[in-house]
Amino acid sequence: MSTGFSSKHFVIHEVSENVYAAIHSNGGWQTCNSGIIDLGGSTLLFDTGLTPQSANDLNEASIQLTGKEPEYIVNSHYHNDHIRGNQSFHESIIISSSQIRDLIDSKGREEIESDKKHATQQLNNINELRKSEKPEDRAYV
């Protein structure tokens, strides 16, 4: 069931009492799915997404749904689309396994360098998709 929270990056669905899924929206900057769990005295956010903009919306969703900003952030794995939103949660405690932490430090840095190298071409590809007459192409942007 949708909760009515509005973001261009994702749609919030209530999975069960106090458990919410943020399902990414085509065209938004939340390229992964996230979770918000009201633990009673605190709130946990599972995967913060790709951008500060979508992460800020996750924070607002958390406040609207639970009355609290996330105290805990869980990183499921090192891929940039799951962790780059971490930068928006200055006061939160970030939780991951030590293996994930090491991969964020090594592979995460590699992904950033790759993104910087290929960003212009990726933007050109997105702009071409926007011009397409095919709905299936435009669905990606």
Sine and cosine of phi, psi and omega as CSV:
sin_phi,cos_phi,sin_psi,cos_psi,sin_omega,cos_omega
0.00,0.00,0.77,-0.64,0.03,-1.00
-0.94,0.33,0.56,-0.83,-0.07,-1.00
-1.00,-0.08,-0.21,0.98,-0.05,-1.00
1.00,-0.05,-0.14,0.99,0.07,-1.00
-0.92,0.40,0.70,-0.72,-0.09,-1.00
-0.93,-0.38,0.81,-0.59,0.11,-0.99
-0.50,-0.87,0.60,-0.80,0.08,-1.00
-0.96,0.28,-0.21,0.98,-0.10,-1.00
-1.00,-0.03,-0.47,0.89,-0.09,-1.00
-0.31,-0.95,0.24,-0.97,0.11,-0.99
-0.87,-0.49,0.71,-0.70,0.01,-1.00
-1.00,-0.05,0.76,-0.65,0.10,-1.00
-0.85,-0.53,0.69,-0.73,0.10,-0.99
-0.99,0.17,0.87,-0.50,-0.03,-1.00
-1.00,0.06,-0.70,0.71,0.11,-0.99
-0.39,-0.92,-0.02,-1.00,-0.04,-1.00
-0.84,0.55,0.84,-0.54,0.05,-1.00
0.94,0.35,0.24,0.97,0.03,-1.00
-0.79,-0.61,0.82,-0.58,-0.10,-1.00
-0.77,-0.64,0.59,-0.80,0.09,-1.00
-0.94,-0.34,0.76,-0.65,0.11,-0.99
-0.98,-0.19,0.97,-0.23,-0.08,-1.00
-1.00,-0.09,0.83,-0.55,-0.10,-1.00
-0.85,0.52,0.52,-0.86,0.02,-1.00
-0.95,-0.32,0.68,-0.74,0.10,-1.00
-0.85,0.52,0.71,-0.70,-0.01,-1.00
1.00,-0.04,-0.26,0.96,0.06,-1.00
-1.00,0.01,0.04,-1.00,-0.05,-1.00
-0.97,-0.22,0.15,0.99,0.08,-1.00
-0.99,-0.10,1.00,-0.05,-0.13,-0.99
-1.00,-0.03,0.11,0.99,0.12,-0.99
-0.77,-0.64,0.13,-0.99,0.12,-0.99
-0.99,-0.10,0.52,-0.85,-0.02,-1.00
-0.77,-0.63,0.17,-0.98,0.05,-1.00
-0.71,-0.70,0.55,-0.84,0.08,-1.00
-0.82,-0.57,0.80,-0.60,-0.02,-1.00
-0.80,-0.60,0.84,-0.55,0.09,-1.00
-1.00,0.09,0.93,-0.36,-0.03,-1.00
-1.00,0.00,0.10,1.00,-0.05,-1.00
0.99,-0.17,-0.99,0.14,0.00,-1.00
-1.00,0.10,-0.17,0.99,-0.01,-1.00
-0.45,-0.89,0.13,-0.99,-0.01,-1.00
-0.81,-0.59,0.62,-0.78,0.03,-1.00
-0.91,-0.42,0.71,-0.71,0.09,-1.00
-0.91,-0.42,0.79,-0.61,-0.03,-1.00
-0.97,-0.24,0.93,-0.38,-0.01,-1.00
0.92,0.40,0.84,-0.54,-0.15,-0.99
-0.99,-0.15,-0.05,1.00,0.06,-1.00
1.00,0.06,-0.13,-0.99,-0.17,-0.99
-1.00,0.03,-0.55,0.84,-0.16,-0.99
-0.79,-0.61,0.40,-0.92,0.10,-0.99
-0.87,0.49,-0.55,0.84,-0.02,-1.00
-0.89,0.45,-0.74,0.67,0.01,-1.00
-0.94,0.33,-0.57,0.82,0.05,-1.00
-0.90,0.43,-0.63,0.78,0.05,-1.00
-0.89,0.46,-0.62,0.78,0.07,-1.00
-0.92,0.39,-0.59,0.80,0.08,-1.00
-0.88,0.47,-0.65,0.76,0.04,-1.00
-0.88,0.47,-0.71,0.71,0.03,-1.00
-0.89,0.45,-0.63,0.77,0.05,-1.00
-0.89,0.46,-0.67,0.75,0.02,-1.00
-0.87,0.50,-0.71,0.71,0.01,-1.00
-0.89,0.45,-0.71,0.71,-0.02,-1.00
-0.91,0.42,-0.64,0.77,-0.10,-1.00
-0.99,0.12,-0.56,0.83,-0.13,-0.99
-0.88,-0.48,-0.23,0.97,-0.07,-1.00
0.99,0.15,0.11,0.99,-0.06,-1.00
-0.62,-0.78,0.52,-0.85,0.21,-0.98
-0.96,0.29,0.42,-0.91,0.02,-1.00
-0.89,0.45,0.80,-0.60,0.11,-0.99
-0.99,0.10,-0.54,0.84,-0.04,-1.00
-0.86,-0.52,0.67,-0.74,0.12,-0.99
-0.89,-0.47,0.78,-0.63,0.07,-1.00
-0.94,-0.34,0.82,-0.57,0.11,-0.99
-0.99,-0.11,0.90,-0.43,-0.04,-1.00
-0.95,0.31,-0.60,0.80,0.05,-1.00
-0.32,-0.95,0.01,-1.00,-0.22,-0.98
-1.00,0.09,-0.13,0.99,-0.08,-1.00
-0.85,0.52,0.66,-0.75,-0.11,-0.99
-0.85,0.53,-0.50,0.86,-0.02,-1.00
-0.96,0.29,-0.08,1.00,0.04,-1.00
-0.94,-0.34,-0.27,0.96,-0.15,-0.99
-0.84,-0.55,-0.31,0.95,-0.11,-0.99
-0.92,0.39,-0.38,0.92,0.08,-1.00
-0.94,0.33,-0.20,0.98,0.02,-1.00
-0.79,0.61,-0.56,0.83,-0.07,-1.00
-0.87,0.48,-0.28,0.96,0.00,-1.00
-1.00,0.05,-0.08,1.00,-0.10,-0.99
-0.89,-0.46,0.96,0.28,-0.09,-1.00
-0.91,0.42,-0.54,0.84,-0.09,-1.00
-0.99,-0.13,-0.11,0.99,-0.07,-1.00
-0.99,0.13,0.45,-0.89,0.08,-1.00
-1.00,-0.02,0.85,-0.53,-0.02,-1.00
-1.00,-0.07,0.78,-0.62,-0.07,-1.00
-0.89,-0.45,0.73,-0.68,0.16,-0.99
-0.33,-0.94,0.17,-0.98,0.10,-0.99
-0.96,0.29,0.30,-0.95,0.04,-1.00
-0.90,0.43,-0.54,0.84,0.04,-1.00
-0.91,0.42,-0.70,0.72,0.04,-1.00
-0.89,0.46,-0.68,0.73,0.02,-1.00
-0.85,0.53,-0.71,0.70,0.01,-1.00
-0.90,0.43,-0.63,0.77,0.02,-1.00
-0.93,0.38,-0.60,0.80,0.07,-1.00
-0.87,0.48,-0.68,0.74,-0.02,-1.00
-0.92,0.40,-0.61,0.79,-0.05,-1.00
-1.00,-0.09,-0.91,0.42,-0.05,-1.00
-0.92,0.39,-0.57,0.82,0.03,-1.00
-0.87,0.49,-0.66,0.75,0.05,-1.00
-0.90,0.43,-0.64,0.77,0.04,-1.00
-0.88,0.47,-0.65,0.76,0.01,-1.00
-0.90,0.44,-0.63,0.77,0.03,-1.00
-0.89,0.46,-0.71,0.70,0.01,-1.00
-0.89,0.46,-0.66,0.75,0.04,-1.00
-0.90,0.44,-0.69,0.73,0.02,-1.00
-0.88,0.48,-0.67,0.74,0.01,-1.00
-0.89,0.45,-0.63,0.78,-0.02,-1.00
-0.92,0.38,-0.60,0.80,-0.14,-0.99
-0.96,-0.29,0.07,1.00,-0.12,-0.99
-0.87,0.50,-0.68,0.73,-0.03,-1.00
-0.89,0.46,-0.71,0.71,0.01,-1.00
-0.91,0.41,-0.63,0.78,0.03,-1.00
-0.89,0.45,-0.65,0.76,0.04,-1.00
-0.90,0.44,-0.67,0.74,0.06,-1.00
-0.87,0.48,-0.66,0.75,0.03,-1.00
-0.89,0.46,-0.67,0.74,0.02,-1.00
-0.89,0.45,-0.69,0.72,0.01,-1.00
-0.89,0.45,-0.59,0.81,0.07,-1.00
-0.91,0.40,-0.66,0.75,0.04,-1.00
-0.88,0.47,-0.61,0.80,0.01,-1.00
-0.89,0.46,-0.53,0.85,-0.02,-1.00
-0.99,0.16,-0.26,0.97,-0.11,-0.99
-0.88,0.47,0.54,-0.84,0.09,-1.00
-0.99,0.11,-0.24,0.97,-0.07,-1.00
-1.00,0.09,0.84,-0.54,0.03,-1.00
-0.85,0.53,-0.57,0.82,-0.02,-1.00
-0.92,0.39,-0.48,0.88,0.09,-1.00
-0.96,0.29,-0.73,0.68,-0.03,-1.00
-0.92,0.39,-0.38,0.93,0.00,-1.00
-0.89,0.46,-0.41,0.91,0.00,-1.00
-0.97,0.24,-0.33,0.95,-0.03,-1.00
-0.85,-0.53,0.00,0.00,0.00,0.00
